[in-house]
Amino acid sequence: MHISLRTLTARCTFIFVFAFSTALYAEGENETGPAPQPDYDRLKQEIVKEVVEELRNSGMLQEAVRDGIREFIANRQQAQAKARKQQQRQANRRAENVRPVSRERDHVYGNLDAVVSLIEYSDFECPYCKRFHPTAKELVDASDGKVNWVYRHFPLNFHNPGAQNEAEASECAAELGGNDIFWAYTDAIYERTTSNGEGFPPDQVVPLAVELGLDQAAFEECIESNRHEDRVKEDLAEGVRIGISGTPGNVLLNNETGEALIRSGAQPLEALKEAVKTLTASGDDQQS
């Protein structure tokens, strides 16, 4: 039997009032003289006994406790959900300050004129980035040109020096071989690394470049010069500025409206598609 806390309180109040009134009436029945003063201590004990007995026999107390627990959990879940939505809104607003996609500077996979860009702040030694890499590619390939993928560096300190060195090596690959070689170099590292800071052997960054057709001497000179160190650190600083704190840090940006959505972590394909749908729907609403 389901009994609410309000019903339980009403039942107990009734018992108290009934018992107390009955006791007072009984104490007041005296035809020969003034009624004696009620024994309030005894009345209290009897009333408590009656209330406890009623609770024990009816199961109201147990049900009320269960109701209270359920209500507490529901209220807490609602408060947590509200807080998460508020945090997400704040994160999205902050992400709208993301640097616009640049044809000259950025590494872009897919249609350069796509309405939506998946801007990934990534770490070559991050296992979640390794897992996410093929998902991002699949999103773009299935988008009919509506989505492109922008790769920016976010080497985590506890994955260095490996993550930083691999990021600089990928920039050398881009310098010497262009956008396509950058993506081929990036794909190969993610395919071969075991992640977590030491997943791709440092002595393999040059052989990988040679394998992809780049000049060994030119690549070695680029690596030794450290000329792309600042570029990698700039990407990292930009990510921090817009609220990226881990990898993969994903910002989906509507390039026409400037609206942005944060989707951190190795998101599944369907979640990314839903975010793209949200962004493009918002864009349609603003244009109409």
Summary of the structure (lengths in Angstrom):
residues: 288
radius of gyration: 34.0
end to end distance: 54.9
largest distance: 123.1
contacts: 851
relative contact order: 0.12
helix: 62%
strand: 9%
